[in-house]
Amino acid sequence: MDLGLTGKTALVTGASRGIGLAIAQELAAEGVRVVGAARTITPALEKVAAAAVSVDLSTTEGARGVVESALSELGGIDILVNNVGGGDADRLELAGVLDTDDEQLRNLFDLNLFGVISTTRAALPSLLERGGTVISISSINSRLPAVGPTGYSEAKAALASFSKRLSEEFGPQGLRVNTVSPGPVATDIWHGENGLGAKLAKANGIGHEQFLAAMPAQFNITSGRISTPGEIAALVAFLASERSANTHGADFVVDGGILKIA
Ligand SMILES: NC(=O)c1ccc[n+]([C@@H]2O[C@H](COP(=O)([O-])OP(=O)(O)OC[C@H]3O[C@@H](n4cnc5c(N)ncnc54)[C@H](OP(=O)(O)O)[C@@H]3O)[C@@H](O)[C@H]2O)c1
């Protein structure tokens, strides 16, 4: 399928590895000029991006700055992919509501919500001028606040709500806004030796490999496996294209069938 994306421009946040890198690679393969942002610039990102920006996207200044850099590199933004999110596992406690401190809640909201809102607001004039699109990576945890650190699900739920508001407000002017909500995806979050997976394994008193092998059964995944970053990236590319021209304000779950509601 020709997605007709050749010559378009994109800003992808959290693009140094994992899902964001896969999205940057997928868009670049479709002929999109991509600016990728993260705190660390990896060789893989440098290889694929027209420019790579090192920035902390949990701050308003960082978010505004990255949009300025993207605008100066690309001349305008057609596609904004708000992929950055999660949180540094070494700074996250797997505690309940009473034992999670305000600092963790604020950090999670700064990265998963406020940084995304700041990035989006800064990019809006250009996106509107070019009839652009915003795709934000949410999570099934926005509907399933069970696994993972307190504050993450809550911030993602707010992100979904913000995206719907944005779609309602600016859709009539031609802006398309959608979210993608993955279930577990094979990235450092699960596989990294300092990631959430390793942390959950330790909390459950089992080895990391054992934890990873048990995940499909543990999460009741219909397909029997977790997703790949490429499977999320393929959907993002489709949503970025005119092939989905009348898709507005929608949320797409890619979770191998974890969510059991119709
Ligand atoms: N993997 C999953 O199972 C899963 C499931 C559902 C939703 N998601 C969502 O999908 C998105 C990507 O997840 P992932 O699994 O690909 O995560 P990942 O492998 O941990 O990658 C996160 C990316 O964001 C960057 N990043 C993190 N904090 C940053 C900050 N403060 N400022 C700038 N960049 C920052 C990281 O680079 P640096 O560390 O160098 O900054 C990296 O490029 C997140 O929004 C996550 O919540 C993931």
Ligand as a Chemical Component Dictionary entry (heavy atoms), coordinates in Angstrom:
data_LIG
# 
_chem_comp.id                   LIG 
_chem_comp.type                 NON-POLYMER 
_chem_comp.pdbx_formal_charge   0 
_chem_comp.three_letter_code    LIG 
# 
loop_
_chem_comp_atom.comp_id 
_chem_comp_atom.atom_id 
_chem_comp_atom.alt_atom_id 
_chem_comp_atom.type_symbol 
_chem_comp_atom.charge 
_chem_comp_atom.model_Cartn_x 
_chem_comp_atom.model_Cartn_y 
_chem_comp_atom.model_Cartn_z 
_chem_comp_atom.pdbx_ordinal 
LIG N1  N1  N 0  7.018  -0.982 25.914 1  
LIG C1  C1  C 0  5.790  -1.162 26.329 2  
LIG O1  O1  O 0  5.427  -2.266 26.770 3  
LIG C2  C2  C 0  4.772  -0.053 26.231 4  
LIG C3  C3  C 0  3.419  -0.379 26.432 5  
LIG C4  C4  C 0  2.468  0.621  26.361 6  
LIG C5  C5  C 0  2.852  1.915  26.104 7  
LIG N2  N2  N 1  4.181  2.207  25.914 8  
LIG C6  C6  C 0  4.522  3.610  25.655 9  
LIG O2  O2  O 0  5.258  3.671  24.453 10 
LIG C7  C7  C 0  6.188  4.759  24.523 11 
LIG C8  C8  C 0  7.598  4.263  24.217 12 
LIG O3  O3  O 0  7.905  3.208  25.086 13 
LIG P1  P1  P 0  9.204  2.282  24.898 14 
LIG O4  O4  O 0  8.858  0.958  25.428 15 
LIG O5  O5  O -1 9.723  2.407  23.521 16 
LIG O6  O6  O 0  10.187 2.993  25.928 17 
LIG P2  P2  P 0  11.790 2.982  26.011 18 
LIG O7  O7  O 0  12.351 1.816  25.293 19 
LIG O8  O8  O 0  12.098 3.178  27.451 20 
LIG O9  O9  O 0  12.176 4.291  25.209 21 
LIG C9  C9  C 0  11.792 5.536  25.707 22 
LIG C10 C10 C 0  12.314 6.616  24.794 23 
LIG O10 O10 O 0  11.979 7.883  25.352 24 
LIG C11 C11 C 0  13.198 8.604  25.654 25 
LIG N3  N3  N 0  12.997 9.350  26.897 26 
LIG C12 C12 C 0  12.691 8.863  28.120 27 
LIG N4  N4  N 0  12.618 9.865  29.001 28 
LIG C13 C13 C 0  12.880 11.011 28.320 29 
LIG C14 C14 C 0  12.947 12.386 28.688 30 
LIG N5  N5  N 0  12.740 12.792 29.941 31 
LIG N6  N6  N 0  13.222 13.289 27.720 32 
LIG C15 C15 C 0  13.437 12.900 26.442 33 
LIG N7  N7  N 0  13.388 11.621 26.038 34 
LIG C16 C16 C 0  13.112 10.688 26.970 35 
LIG C17 C17 C 0  14.264 7.527  25.766 36 
LIG O11 O11 O 0  15.567 8.026  25.504 37 
LIG P3  P3  P 0  16.512 8.633  26.677 38 
LIG O12 O12 O 0  16.363 7.722  27.872 39 
LIG O13 O13 O 0  17.860 8.649  26.071 40 
LIG O14 O14 O 0  15.990 10.000 26.941 41 
LIG C18 C18 C 0  13.826 6.589  24.651 42 
LIG O15 O15 O 0  14.181 7.116  23.394 43 
LIG C19 C19 C 0  6.032  5.357  25.923 44 
LIG O16 O16 O 0  5.139  6.435  25.859 45 
LIG C20 C20 C 0  5.416  4.223  26.720 46 
LIG O17 O17 O 0  4.685  4.692  27.826 47 
LIG C21 C21 C 0  5.143  1.256  25.980 48 
# 
loop_
_chem_comp_bond.comp_id 
_chem_comp_bond.atom_id_1 
_chem_comp_bond.atom_id_2 
_chem_comp_bond.value_order 
_chem_comp_bond.pdbx_ordinal 
LIG N1  C1  SING 1  
LIG C1  O1  DOUB 2  
LIG C1  C2  SING 3  
LIG C2  C3  SING 4  
LIG C2  C21 DOUB 5  
LIG C3  C4  DOUB 6  
LIG C4  C5  SING 7  
LIG C5  N2  DOUB 8  
LIG N2  C6  SING 9  
LIG N2  C21 SING 10 
LIG C6  O2  SING 11 
LIG C6  C20 SING 12 
LIG O2  C7  SING 13 
LIG C7  C8  SING 14 
LIG C7  C19 SING 15 
LIG C8  O3  SING 16 
LIG O3  P1  SING 17 
LIG P1  O4  DOUB 18 
LIG P1  O5  SING 19 
LIG P1  O6  SING 20 
LIG O6  P2  SING 21 
LIG P2  O7  DOUB 22 
LIG P2  O8  SING 23 
LIG P2  O9  SING 24 
LIG O9  C9  SING 25 
LIG C9  C10 SING 26 
LIG C10 O10 SING 27 
LIG C10 C18 SING 28 
LIG O10 C11 SING 29 
LIG C11 N3  SING 30 
LIG C11 C17 SING 31 
LIG N3  C12 SING 32 
LIG N3  C16 SING 33 
LIG C12 N4  DOUB 34 
LIG N4  C13 SING 35 
LIG C13 C14 SING 36 
LIG C13 C16 DOUB 37 
LIG C14 N5  SING 38 
LIG C14 N6  DOUB 39 
LIG N6  C15 SING 40 
LIG C15 N7  DOUB 41 
LIG N7  C16 SING 42 
LIG C17 O11 SING 43 
LIG C17 C18 SING 44 
LIG O11 P3  SING 45 
LIG P3  O12 DOUB 46 
LIG P3  O13 SING 47 
LIG P3  O14 SING 48 
LIG C18 O15 SING 49 
LIG C19 O16 SING 50 
LIG C19 C20 SING 51 
LIG C20 O17 SING 52 
# 
